Amino acid sequence: MKATVIGSGSFGTACGTALCINCDEVMLWGREPQTTQAINERHENPRYLPGIPLPEKMRATTNLEEALRGTGLVLVALPSHATREVMKRACDFIPPRTPVCTVAKGIENDTLLTMTEVLESCLPEDYHPYLAILSGPSFAKEMVRRMPTVVTVASNWERIATKVQRALQTDTFRVYTSKDVVGVQYGGALKNVIAIAAGIADGMGLGHNARAALITRGLAEITRAAVRAGANPLTLSGLSGMGDLVLTCTSDLSRNRTVGFQLGQGKTLQEILGGMTQVAEGVRTAKSARDLSKKLGVEMPICDQVYAITHEGKDPRKAVVELMTRSPKPELL
């Protein structure tokens, strides 16, 4: 089987390495000719994963039609804000009845659609049963180095989740299946906002107690929103919820935590993002989280403060005081 990864960033490339073990052909699509040429000629992605050798089976192209011709599986590894634009162009080339699995962790600004909902709005209705989402605690650099990683793939049609699972699972990349498409996506997207908060606390030197509190109360916010949107609460205690949240809030490899850490040290968001080569999804998702809390009618005070810091220039010290002095209430509501 041929598998196609739309997106040649770090995570798309990492997923491609797993697919190379189970698929006859793996093709990556990317915008940058220099990156696709390096993958083809040097078997390396120097922009996103420098110095890490890639399988010779993996090929890359800047031509969407070539990437998708005859494919049996599509992984969409684009930043959330780029998914709509690229997939509108790709839809003419995806063969019928082909599973399309997004790995993006975001909620579209303005529409507040999850990534599978964005795909539904881009692809003809006949493709909708074949959509899936992959999420969980997974840093690309560890995946390509074949360090043990465990994730979840969710689809409304169990057969599709199972097909994606079989294509990706290796002896170092374990994939569980789920039917909770909403819960898996909310967990993966909103944890990035909480990771910015955890990074801010670490950058301010607030200690381990503060970080633990942010992770725990952050999970409560994510769960409230996800359940109101129709998720199973147990999903948020799994890999795509608590697992991904803990990883992203505690590791220096986390782009979102890094953004928060530097904000906590006093840098401006413009300075921070200007020095990054990859997207920190939590910055955009902070706006979606703020709007979702209003739409769903749920309290998300940590997410609200992250939005105020990242989009309105609020002083992180003031945000901490406001969080700590909120009116007393029971932990479990």
Backbone hydrogen bonds, N-H to C=O, Kabsch-Sander energy under -0.5 kcal/mol:
donor,donor_aa,acceptor,acceptor_aa,energy
3,A,25,E,-2.7
4,T,73,L,-2.9
5,V,27,M,-2.7
6,I,4,T,-0.6
6,I,75,L,-3.2
7,G,5,V,-1.0
7,G,29,W,-2.3
13,T,9,G,-2.2
14,A,10,S,-2.1
15,C,11,F,-2.6
16,G,12,G,-2.0
17,T,13,T,-1.6
18,A,14,A,-1.3
19,L,15,C,-2.3
20,C,16,G,-1.7
21,I,17,T,-0.5
21,I,18,A,-1.2
22,N,18,A,-0.7
22,N,19,L,-0.7
23,C,19,L,-2.3
24,D,1,M,-1.3
25,E,1,M,-1.6
26,V,57,K,-0.7
27,M,3,A,-2.5
28,L,59,R,-2.9
29,W,5,V,-2.9
30,G,61,T,-2.1
36,T,32,E,-2.2
37,Q,33,P,-2.5
38,A,34,Q,-1.9
39,I,35,T,-2.2
40,N,36,T,-2.1
41,E,37,Q,-2.7
42,R,38,A,-2.2
43,H,38,A,-0.9
43,H,39,I,-0.5
44,E,38,A,-0.9
45,N,49,L,-0.6
49,L,45,N,-2.9
52,I,49,L,-1.5
54,L,43,H,-2.8
58,M,55,P,-1.2
59,R,26,V,-2.5
61,T,28,L,-2.3
64,L,62,T,-0.7
67,A,63,N,-2.3
68,L,64,L,-2.1
69,R,65,E,-1.4
71,T,68,L,-1.8
72,G,2,K,-3.3
73,L,2,K,-0.6
74,V,99,P,-2.5
75,L,4,T,-3.0
76,V,74,V,-0.5
76,V,101,C,-2.8
77,A,6,I,-2.3
77,A,75,L,-0.9
82,A,79,P,-1.7
83,T,79,P,-1.0
83,T,80,S,-0.6
84,R,80,S,-0.5
86,V,82,A,-2.0
87,M,83,T,-2.5
88,K,84,R,-1.8
89,R,85,E,-0.8
89,R,86,V,-0.6
90,A,86,V,-1.9
91,C,87,M,-1.8
92,D,89,R,-0.5
93,F,90,A,-2.4
94,I,90,A,-0.7
98,T,95,P,-0.9
100,V,130,Y,-2.3
101,C,74,V,-3.2
101,C,99,P,-0.5
102,T,100,V,-0.5
102,T,132,A,-2.4
103,V,76,V,-2.5
104,A,76,V,-0.6
106,G,104,A,-0.6
108,E,113,L,-2.5
111,T,109,N,-2.6
112,L,108,E,-2.1
118,V,114,T,-2.1
119,L,115,M,-2.2
120,E,116,T,-2.1
121,S,117,E,-1.6
122,C,118,V,-0.9
122,C,119,L,-0.6
123,L,119,L,-2.7
127,Y,124,P,-2.1
128,H,125,E,-1.2
130,Y,127,Y,-1.9
131,L,128,H,-1.5
132,A,100,V,-2.0
133,I,154,A,-2.3
134,L,102,T,-2.5
135,S,152,T,-2.7
138,S,136,G,-1.0
142,E,139,F,-0.5
143,M,139,F,-1.9
144,V,140,A,-2.6
145,R,141,K,-0.8
146,R,143,M,-2.0
147,M,142,E,-2.7
149,T,172,T,-2.2
150,V,137,P,-0.5
151,V,174,R,-2.5
152,T,135,S,-3.2
153,V,176,Y,-2.8
154,A,133,I,-2.9
155,S,178,S,-1.9
158,E,156,N,-0.6
160,I,157,W,-1.3
161,A,157,W,-1.5
162,T,158,E,-2.4
163,K,159,R,-1.7
164,V,160,I,-2.3
165,Q,161,A,-2.4
166,R,162,T,-2.4
167,A,163,K,-1.7
168,L,164,V,-1.7
169,Q,165,Q,-2.5
170,T,173,F,-2.1
174,R,149,T,-2.6
176,Y,151,V,-2.6
178,S,153,V,-1.7
181,V,179,K,-1.7
184,V,180,D,-2.2
185,Q,181,V,-1.5
186,Y,182,V,-2.7
187,G,183,G,-2.3
188,G,184,V,-1.8
189,A,185,Q,-2.2
190,L,186,Y,-2.4
191,K,187,G,-1.4
192,N,189,A,-1.1
193,V,190,L,-0.8
194,I,190,L,-1.5
195,A,191,K,-2.1
196,I,192,N,-1.4
197,A,193,V,-1.7
198,A,194,I,-2.5
199,G,195,A,-2.4
200,I,196,I,-2.4
201,A,197,A,-2.3
202,D,198,A,-2.2
203,G,199,G,-2.9
204,M,200,I,-1.9
205,G,202,D,-1.1
206,L,201,A,-2.7
211,R,207,G,-1.5
212,A,208,H,-2.6
213,A,209,N,-2.3
214,L,210,A,-2.4
215,I,211,R,-2.4
216,T,212,A,-2.4
217,R,213,A,-3.0
218,G,214,L,-2.0
219,L,215,I,-2.1
220,A,216,T,-1.5
221,E,217,R,-1.9
222,I,218,G,-2.6
223,T,219,L,-2.7
224,R,220,A,-2.4
225,A,221,E,-2.2
226,A,222,I,-2.7
227,V,223,T,-2.9
228,R,224,R,-1.9
229,A,225,A,-1.5
230,G,227,V,-1.4
231,A,226,A,-2.6
235,T,232,N,-1.5
236,L,232,N,-0.6
236,L,233,P,-0.8
237,S,234,L,-1.3
238,G,235,T,-1.6
241,G,238,G,-0.9
242,M,236,L,-1.2
243,G,238,G,-2.5
244,D,239,L,-1.6
245,L,241,G,-2.4
246,V,242,M,-2.7
247,L,243,G,-1.9
248,T,244,D,-2.5
249,C,245,L,-2.0
250,T,246,V,-1.0
250,T,247,L,-0.7
251,S,247,L,-1.4
254,S,251,S,-1.3
258,T,254,S,-2.0
259,V,255,R,-2.1
260,G,256,N,-2.1
261,F,257,R,-3.0
262,Q,258,T,-2.2
263,L,259,V,-2.0
264,G,260,G,-2.7
265,Q,261,F,-1.1
266,G,263,L,-1.5
267,K,262,Q,-2.3
272,I,268,T,-2.1
273,L,269,L,-2.8
274,G,270,Q,-1.7
275,G,271,E,-0.7
275,G,272,I,-1.1
276,M,273,L,-1.4
281,E,279,V,-0.8
283,V,280,A,-1.6
284,R,280,A,-0.6
285,T,281,E,-2.5
286,A,282,G,-1.6
287,K,283,V,-0.6
287,K,284,R,-0.9
288,S,284,R,-1.3
289,A,285,T,-3.2
290,R,286,A,-2.1
291,D,287,K,-2.3
292,L,288,S,-2.9
293,S,289,A,-2.3
294,K,290,R,-1.1
295,K,291,D,-2.5
296,L,292,L,-3.4
297,G,293,S,-1.0
298,V,293,S,-1.6
304,D,300,M,-2.5
305,Q,301,P,-2.0
306,V,302,I,-2.3
307,Y,303,C,-2.3
308,A,304,D,-2.1
309,I,305,Q,-2.2
310,T,306,V,-2.7
311,H,307,Y,-2.8
312,E,307,Y,-0.6
312,E,308,A,-1.1
313,G,309,I,-0.6
314,K,308,A,-2.2
318,K,315,D,-0.8
319,A,315,D,-1.7
320,V,316,P,-2.2
321,V,317,R,-1.9
322,E,318,K,-2.2
323,L,319,A,-2.2
324,M,320,V,-2.4
325,T,321,V,-1.5
326,R,323,L,-0.9
333,L,331,E,-0.6
